[in-house]
Amino acid sequence: MTTLQARHPKAKRGGFVRWFTQVGWKHLVGLVVIVFATFPLVYILSTSLTKMGNIENFTLFRQFYLGNYKDLLTSTDYPFVKWMKNTLILAGSTAVISVFISALAAFAFSRLRFKGRRPGLLALILIQMFPSILGLTAVFGILSKLTDYVPAIGLGTKAGLILVYLGGSLGGGTYLMYGFFNTIPKELDEAAKIDGATHTQIYFQIILRLVAPVLAVMALLSFIGTFGDYVLASIVFNTNDQYTVAVGLQSLLADPWTKQWAMFAAGAVMSSLPIVIIFVSLQKYITNGLTGGAVKG
Amino acid sequence: MRTRNKNFELYSGGTPSLRGTLAKIFILGIVDAGVGFVLMILFGKQKYGFAIFFGIVALVINWIYLRRGGLPAKYLAPGVLLLLAFQVYVVVYSGYISFTNYGSFHNGSYTETLDAIQQAAVEPIEGAAEYEIKVTKSKDGSIQFVAFDVNTKKVYMGGENYAKHPWHEVTAAEGLVVNADGYPEAITGQTFLNDNQVNDLASTITKIKIPLGPNLSTDGFIATADAFFAQQNRFSYIYDEKTRVMTRLSDDKKFIADDKVGFFKNVDDGELLSEVGWQVRIGWKNYAKIFGDKELRGPLSGIILWTILFAFGSVLSTFILGLALALVFNDQRIKGLRVYRAIFILPYAFPAFLSAYVWKGMLNTQNGFINNTILSFMGDNKIQWFEQQGAARAAVLLVNLWLGFPYMFLICTGALQAIPNDLTEAASIDGASAWKIIRLIKLPLLLISLAPLLIASFAYNFNNFGAIYLLTGGGPFLDQTLKVSVGATDILITFVYRIAFSGSIGADYGLASAFSVLIFMLIGSISFFSFKRTRGLEELA
């Protein structure tokens, strides 16, 4: 019993100093980091509640003005609701489809043996390192060709942009998922096989179900990635109504410290809030999603 | 070979369910219907090459899914197709472009350029007549100009379809009705358009050229800029198809099409007919320029150094902070541990492009929160975050630290928790201090499992376009004398982006592509060899 007590310093006499040197100081560190991590977010929330943006925001939360939110939700010059809708469709479909397709490919890499498997995996990683922002001319070329032949997936269409996003997100997604599939014991597959399952049943009913939380995290990460794209969306879409949140909010930034800046802040708060909530609530699974099961969270 | 057979058995066989088969046929059917639709459009537009290409792709897809066996292909096909179309193609295309002079001055093919040069250089024929015109539509729907010569009171007519409606004088025999001043009011078979109709057709009307004789180049043509007045014009240059020579009419100077540079060039003094040229292959010239051109090479070494510093500094600072936090907060005794963790990762959950803008606003020298509130004790000695090199670089690194430390915190926490407890317990029984346990046991184990992620993070930051572009745009631009503008926070990719898309001397996609190929090779080989040295990806290399 005595050894056990030694490991729990709070149980001992003269507790506070010991508690502080062992655990308490960590709360202090935590507070400092919390301030560092959140002050830009607190600041943007506060800005969104001012009438004139930065110049009225040297002291946080001096005003509580909800006009920016109202303006943004009702404005026809800055149709924020439409931007949100566009972004949800784009980022949502990209997330779902890319996770599905990456998972298919990852299954092949993890469970099946075929010629070119290792070079294929290596190629997946290396191709991601191409500075894709400089490939814009090629992407633009493909889309304008498609506009001529299949206008439904050409320039100015969501479907076209989704295809481009998918092409960009598959490599990394497949690689992460591959690592994660590898952590699922093959014995499960074998047991299912003995019970007469086909490969599709093994894939859909065993493996996919087991990794469901990670799939959700990867979809979320893909969603955030697409949500944040400015360059591609701005070359594909030209009219106010077609803008995504990223392109639209950028158009508000003509003047970085007055009224429009306050509206930008309101837009930033409204568009990021759902993402932040989902992200934090999936926290438990996120480490796995990030590392492809290479380290366990 | 034995493993292959074993796997083959494991995932083959079994009776496919009816539902699965139906689903497969249904999806393939949709794909085929889509391809069929596209093929019809392509045949309609007589693009047989593309049609055949699409057809073959569709056949391959069907073959993959309808045959027995070939399981890997069934799982890989959708991903591989998209990857080929939008990633591999982009890389290959950039590789090709890097050997051309493609850019805003070399935008199109030879014939397109020829056309553009000729159409752009039009001059009125000296002493020739000027007309007031009215636009009409003839019965076949083609547009006609009815022109009135105020001096001679004669009326002329001709149309866009000049083979059928050549330029000629209109007489009463064609049903010409004129008003008291001699202006034409009606002609048999012609519908005079009102102003609104003309406006709608403006872009077509201003492009119409009605030849005055059998040779468009020499005889001149009728054209209008505003649909009210028209002139007898001629091209400033005459093109001879056989010799590929352009002759400038004003001084009879000859310019020969030079396929080495993609310009019309005078042989004697090297004068260019136009700064617009066509796209040609120029071999290794773009690469030679990167390594040889003084104006590029000068700033380039500085940019590369800063790029590496930025990437390395970002990885190091985020990793140190993330690791320290993970070590401190990997402790179940802390009350509210989950709340702490949730708050620490907020910067990662907040969309990065928004963060960049928020920081940009906060760092604003005059009106920003940081100078006016947090650093208000510095009074009027405000830090010029975006105006000075040192401050701007510090700002970029600070923002990237804020953006990146939660990721490192998450993966370090994950890796720490994966280290078996017995290991650290054994060490502490042997009398190792907490610091020694961290330094000698935890850190080495951590580095092994995290090395691949750190390398990936370095590669990511090496090309972290968004972090620089959204925050500083590469600026401040302190040296205004440079031909190619170089900013103090420019990393390689933002610098090349400016060359490619917004250069003051015009976009140069060829040069930018050469850069992107080099960057790709550089970062690819760094990553490849680092991966090879680490255990995490050992099975790959």
Contacts between the chains, C-beta under 8 A, distances in Angstrom:
chain1	res1	chain2	res2	distance
A	22	B	333	7.5
A	23	B	331	6.9
A	23	B	333	4.9
A	23	B	334	6.0
A	26	B	328	5.4
A	26	B	329	6.8
A	26	B	331	6.6
A	26	B	334	5.5
A	27	B	334	7.2
A	29	B	325	7.8
A	29	B	328	5.7
A	30	B	329	7.2
A	30	B	334	7.7
A	30	B	340	4.9
A	33	B	325	6.4
A	33	B	344	6.2
A	34	B	340	7.4
A	34	B	343	5.2
A	34	B	344	7.6
A	36	B	402	7.2
A	37	B	343	6.1
A	37	B	344	5.7
A	37	B	346	5.6
A	37	B	347	5.5
A	37	B	402	7.5
A	37	B	406	7.4
A	38	B	343	6.4
A	38	B	346	6.1
A	40	B	347	7.7
A	40	B	355	6.8
A	40	B	358	5.1
A	40	B	359	6.3
A	40	B	362	6.4
A	40	B	402	7.0
A	41	B	346	6.2
A	41	B	347	7.8
A	41	B	350	6.3
A	41	B	358	7.9
A	43	B	358	7.0
A	43	B	362	6.2
A	43	B	369	5.5
A	44	B	354	7.8
A	44	B	358	4.9
A	47	B	361	7.5
A	54	B	361	6.0
A	54	B	364	6.8
A	54	B	367	4.7
A	54	B	368	6.7
A	54	B	369	7.0
A	55	B	367	5.5
A	57	B	369	6.5
A	58	B	369	6.8
A	58	B	372	4.7
A	58	B	373	5.1
A	58	B	376	7.9
A	59	B	373	7.2
A	60	B	373	7.9
A	101	B	78	4.8
A	101	B	79	4.8
A	101	B	82	7.0
A	102	B	79	6.6
A	104	B	75	4.7
A	104	B	76	7.4
A	104	B	78	6.4
A	104	B	79	6.5
A	105	B	75	6.2
A	105	B	76	5.3
A	105	B	78	7.8
A	105	B	79	4.0
A	105	B	80	7.5
A	107	B	75	5.4
A	108	B	71	7.6
A	108	B	72	4.7
A	108	B	75	3.7
A	108	B	76	5.0
A	111	B	7	7.1
A	111	B	10	7.9
A	111	B	11	6.6
A	112	B	7	6.0
A	112	B	11	6.4
A	112	B	71	5.9
A	112	B	72	4.7
A	112	B	75	7.2
A	113	B	3	5.9
A	113	B	4	4.7
A	113	B	7	4.9
A	113	B	8	7.9
A	114	B	72	4.1
A	117	B	72	7.9
A	118	B	539	7.5
A	118	B	540	6.2
A	121	B	540	5.8
A	122	B	528	7.8
A	122	B	540	5.3
A	122	B	541	7.5
A	125	B	456	8.0
A	125	B	527	7.3
A	125	B	531	7.7
A	125	B	540	7.8
A	126	B	524	5.0
A	126	B	527	7.2
A	126	B	528	6.8
A	127	B	83	7.2
A	127	B	87	5.4
A	127	B	88	6.8
A	127	B	91	6.8
A	129	B	459	5.4
A	129	B	463	7.4
A	129	B	520	6.4
A	129	B	523	5.0
A	129	B	524	5.2
A	129	B	527	6.2
A	130	B	87	7.3
A	130	B	90	7.1
A	130	B	91	5.2
A	130	B	94	7.7
A	130	B	516	7.0
A	130	B	520	4.8
A	131	B	463	4.9
A	131	B	465	7.7
A	131	B	493	5.3
A	131	B	496	7.7
A	131	B	516	5.0
A	131	B	519	5.1
A	131	B	520	6.5
A	132	B	87	7.6
A	132	B	90	6.7
A	133	B	463	7.6
A	133	B	465	4.9
A	133	B	493	6.4
A	133	B	497	6.2
A	134	B	94	6.8
A	134	B	493	7.1
A	134	B	496	6.1
A	134	B	497	6.8
A	134	B	500	6.1
A	134	B	512	5.7
A	134	B	513	7.0
A	134	B	515	7.0
A	134	B	516	3.8
A	134	B	519	7.8
A	135	B	90	3.8
A	135	B	91	7.2
A	135	B	93	7.3
A	135	B	94	5.5
A	135	B	516	7.0
A	136	B	500	7.7
A	136	B	501	7.3
A	137	B	93	7.9
A	137	B	94	7.9
A	137	B	97	7.0
A	137	B	102	7.8
A	137	B	500	7.4
A	137	B	509	5.1
A	137	B	513	7.8
A	138	B	89	6.7
A	138	B	90	4.4
A	138	B	93	4.0
A	138	B	94	6.1
A	138	B	97	7.7
A	139	B	86	7.0
A	139	B	90	6.3
A	141	B	93	7.2
A	142	B	85	7.3
A	142	B	86	7.2
A	142	B	89	7.0
A	148	B	45	7.6
A	149	B	38	6.9
A	149	B	41	5.9
A	149	B	42	5.9
A	149	B	45	6.8
A	149	B	47	6.7
A	149	B	50	6.6
A	150	B	38	5.3
A	150	B	41	6.6
A	163	B	82	6.9
A	163	B	85	7.4
A	163	B	86	6.7
A	164	B	86	5.5
A	166	B	82	5.1
A	166	B	86	7.3
A	167	B	82	4.8
A	167	B	83	6.1
A	167	B	85	6.0
A	167	B	86	2.4
A	167	B	87	5.2
A	168	B	86	6.6
A	168	B	87	6.8
A	170	B	79	5.0
A	170	B	82	5.8
A	170	B	83	5.4
A	170	B	87	7.7
A	171	B	83	6.5
A	171	B	87	6.8
A	174	B	79	6.2
A	186	B	10	8.0
A	189	B	10	6.2
A	189	B	11	7.6
A	190	B	10	6.5
A	193	B	10	5.6
A	193	B	11	7.7
A	193	B	14	7.3
A	196	B	14	5.9
A	196	B	15	7.5
A	197	B	14	6.1
A	198	B	13	7.7
A	198	B	14	3.7
A	198	B	15	7.1
A	198	B	16	5.6
A	198	B	17	7.1
A	198	B	20	7.2
A	199	B	11	4.1
A	199	B	12	7.1
A	199	B	14	7.3
A	199	B	71	6.3
A	200	B	16	7.5
A	200	B	20	5.4
A	201	B	14	7.5
A	201	B	17	7.5
A	201	B	20	8.0
A	202	B	11	7.0
A	203	B	75	7.9
A	224	B	349	7.6
A	224	B	351	6.0
A	224	B	352	7.9
A	227	B	351	5.3
A	228	B	351	4.8
A	228	B	352	5.1
A	228	B	353	4.5
A	228	B	354	7.8
A	228	B	466	7.4
A	229	B	353	8.0
A	230	B	353	5.7
A	230	B	466	7.7
A	230	B	470	7.5
A	231	B	465	7.9
A	246	B	351	7.8
A	246	B	353	5.5
A	249	B	354	7.4
A	249	B	357	7.6
A	250	B	357	7.9
A	253	B	357	6.5
A	256	B	360	6.9
A	256	B	361	5.5
A	256	B	364	6.2
A	256	B	367	7.9
A	257	B	361	6.9
A	257	B	364	6.4
A	257	B	367	4.3
A	257	B	368	8.0
A	261	B	361	6.2
A	264	B	357	7.0
A	265	B	358	7.9
A	268	B	354	4.7
A	268	B	357	7.5
A	268	B	358	6.8
A	271	B	351	7.3
A	271	B	354	7.6
A	272	B	349	7.8
A	272	B	350	5.4
A	272	B	351	5.6
A	272	B	354	6.0
A	275	B	349	6.2
A	275	B	350	7.8
A	275	B	351	6.6
A	276	B	346	6.6
A	276	B	349	4.4
A	276	B	350	6.2
A	279	B	345	7.3
A	279	B	348	7.5
A	279	B	349	3.6
A	280	B	342	4.8
A	280	B	345	7.0
A	280	B	346	7.5
A	280	B	349	6.3
A	283	B	338	7.9
A	283	B	341	6.6
A	283	B	342	6.0
A	283	B	345	6.7
A	286	B	345	7.5
A	286	B	410	6.0
A	287	B	410	5.0
A	287	B	411	6.4
A	287	B	413	6.5
A	287	B	414	3.7
A	288	B	414	7.4
A	290	B	407	6.8
A	290	B	410	6.0
A	290	B	411	5.8
A	290	B	414	7.7
A	290	B	453	8.0
A	291	B	411	5.4
A	291	B	414	6.0
A	291	B	415	7.9
A	291	B	453	6.4
A	294	B	449	6.1
A	294	B	452	7.1
A	294	B	453	7.2
A	294	B	536	6.3
A	295	B	411	6.4
A	295	B	414	4.2
A	295	B	415	4.0
A	295	B	417	8.0
A	295	B	418	5.0
A	295	B	449	5.1
A	295	B	450	7.1
A	296	B	414	6.2
A	296	B	417	6.6
A	296	B	418	4.5
A	297	B	410	7.5
A	297	B	413	6.9
A	297	B	414	4.0
A	297	B	417	6.5
